[in-house]
Amino acid sequence: GIQVEQSPPDLILQEGANSTLRCNFSDSVNNLQWFHQNPWGQLINLFYIPSGTKQNGRLSATTVATERYSLLYISSSQTTDSGVYFCAVRMNSGGYQKVTFGIGTKLQVIP
Amino acid sequence: GAVVSQHPSRVICKSGTSVKIECRSLDFQATTMFWYRQFPKKSLMLMATSNEGSKATYEQGVEKDKFLINHASLTLSTLTVTSAHPEDSSFYICSARTLGAGGVRETQYFGPGTRLLVL
């Protein structure tokens, strides 16, 4: 079946540090999204990025579709960046399009 | 920024009853709404996608007769969990999306979620 693997599962950063989160997927994708869920459960869509590179402030993402991975870069991390980062891919599966989420990377930014 | 509300935020119900969750886009019109489910300490699952005025498209493995979705207007979608059982207990999250100029996909805005506990 479709596999989406995220790494690392957990990450602790000192405020101001940079980090890279990775999402590997098992097949070619129609779409890929990165989400952030804060400690209170609120989700935010960060990027739609089936391929290429996008930047939004301190965050940027790159998807290399041919090599089946995506990276989320967080620069100058802040305590408000804490939470869980999910990637989700939409793929063709058995004649259907299916969205599969990774299990997330839990990030804690400490002051 | 755009706001999406969900009601109720928490609900406890008895097994066998039905529960309706409302999702509203408060300051924009949502051409597409999504419903997600999140199990405790686990990842998310997209349940269905609905466009205003048409039937929802359910993800593979999601029972459409169990989870009834209605997207009656551009600002309201409802998810009804019918004949709820303890295994339906979960965190249900909706999101709403608009289309920008030229049909370009706008970003999704998420509701704060609804915690359902079925006893």
Interface residues (C-beta under 8 A of the other chain):
Chain A: F35 G41 Q42 L43 I44 N45 Y48 F86 A88 S93 G94 Y96 K98 V99 F101 G102 I103 G104
Chain B: Y36 K42 S43 L44 M45 L46 E59 Q60 F91 I93 S95 R105 T107 Q108 Y109 F110 P112 G113
